[in-house]
């Protein structure tokens, strides 16, 4: 009974110690990896630093170096150097960083740089930890040379502001031109040969003469006039008488 009680008390004491010192965590290993071990110049490499089986706070440093190989890349010229202290808290498993490579204008041999981990901390409770890549066995990244410099992105051209369209000016309508009236050309008069013109000869124009009324000779003999008048009355009376006789005779025949 006493032994069981002692074991329970020891377990509680260990638990209290672990809870009282949360920074002291069990740490198994740190590792570093990249998204691709071969990249073309001008591209970016993603570096991931991870820890496995760890709880609490811990940290490790990731560092880059030129080489190895016959054509080592030069930090600052071929790639941007990395020397970063990576801190983890709680149950955080990993963190990421970027390394940008630089394109060269001339065609060169493929060049290399490498990454390694150093100075791990936060594993005092369990000092048995591991790192995947050390300075002696780093993670190698190869930069493939293309010999072309990527053209810089052109600056965005400002969008042209729409220019107001000019309002169409009203053109004056042409005034109708007056219609020219063509006068009818009279037919040409026939030319007269002067030699054919008959010139009337001057002749005496007859002047009309008033007919002379017959002159009655005045009978100066008054006696002759009176005798003539008498004969005329006598002849007239004879004619009337003869007419009356004829009428009476014709009328009497009719009665018979």
Secondary structure, DSSP 8 states (H G I E B T S, - for coil): -HHHHHHHHHHHHHHHHHHH-TT--B--EEEEEES-SEEETT-EEEEEEEEES--S-EEEEEEEEE-SSSSB--BTTTB---EEEEEE-TT--EEEEEEEB---SS----EEEEEEEEEEES-SSB---EES--SSS-EEEEEE-------------------------------------------------GGG-------------------------HHHHHHHHHHHHHHHHHHHHHHHHHHHHHHHHHH-
